[in-house]
Structure formats: C-alpha cells, structure tokens
Amino acid sequence: VLLCWYNLKGFCQTLAWLAKEKEEESLIMWSLLLSILE
C-alpha cells in the first residue's frame, strides 16, 4: 500500500481502496496525511 504513494495513480487507487475498507477512519487519516504532505 505504501508503495502506491510514490505515484499519483497508485495514490488515488489506494485512497479509494482505503475509503471502501474503513470509510470514516481512513478519510480522517488521509486528511491528516495530505495536510502533512502539503
């Protein structure tokens, strides 16, 4: 999963996958990660 972060397509696919797995938790986690990356 972490490897997908290295390219935009994989990043988006991983985001979509995580959103399906644990919607609320993953969205919060991704929001934090994105804010850190920015």
C-alpha positions as CSV (number, residue, x, y, z in Angstrom):
1,V,0.0,0.0,0.0
2,L,2.8,2.4,0.9
3,L,4.4,1.9,-2.4
4,C,1.3,3.3,-4.2
5,W,2.1,6.7,-2.6
6,Y,5.0,7.1,-4.9
7,N,2.9,7.6,-8.0
8,L,-0.4,9.6,-8.4
9,K,-2.4,6.8,-9.9
10,G,-1.5,4.4,-7.2
11,F,-2.1,7.1,-4.6
12,C,-5.6,7.7,-5.8
13,Q,-6.3,3.9,-6.1
14,T,-5.0,3.4,-2.6
15,L,-7.2,6.2,-1.3
16,A,-10.3,4.7,-3.0
17,W,-9.4,1.3,-1.6
18,L,-9.0,2.6,2.0
19,A,-12.2,4.6,1.7
20,K,-14.0,1.4,0.9
21,E,-12.3,-0.5,3.7
22,K,-12.8,1.9,6.6
23,E,-14.6,5.0,5.4
24,E,-14.6,7.4,8.4
25,E,-11.3,6.3,9.9
26,S,-9.4,6.3,6.6
27,L,-10.8,9.6,5.5
28,I,-9.6,11.2,8.7
29,M,-6.2,9.5,8.3
30,W,-5.8,10.6,4.7
31,S,-6.9,14.2,5.6
32,L,-4.1,14.3,8.1
33,L,-1.5,12.7,5.7
34,L,-2.5,15.1,2.9
35,S,-2.2,18.1,5.2
36,I,1.3,16.9,6.3
37,L,2.4,16.3,2.6
38,E,1.2,19.9,1.7
